[in-house]
Amino acid sequence: MIFAGSENGAMRKQPHPFFLKQWRQHRGLTPGRLAERVDLSTPFISEMERGIKGYSQDTLEALAEALMCEPADLLMRDPTSPDPI
């Protein structure tokens, strides 16, 4: 289960998928290169991809910028899927 930061900074469960790994691979980036782009550690990126670590709105926006997509894309759209939304 993926977690996201709430307004008070607490982590809460999110009922939707998170397509971080798919977007990273779609852009041809390693976890390390993405981590450098968003100033996070490589293990943290890996743990987010596996649903172990959560993310804040700021992190989601930074990831989207680094991956040249919208924050909503990371939550709703698998770039490898042949079916558009």
C-alpha angles and dihedrals in degrees: 000000000000122000130207132193116261125212092272093050095255119131118246133185119260120209095210134080123260116220099194096125093047092051092046092052091043088058092047096243130143118225087252095054092048090048090054091050093054098033095244131123122266092238090053091053090049092049091050090050090053094045094247096114127042130222137224126227089256091053092047090052093047091050091049092050092049090048094045095239139101121273089243089057090063089055103037113021131064104204090206093058115104090213117083119216 
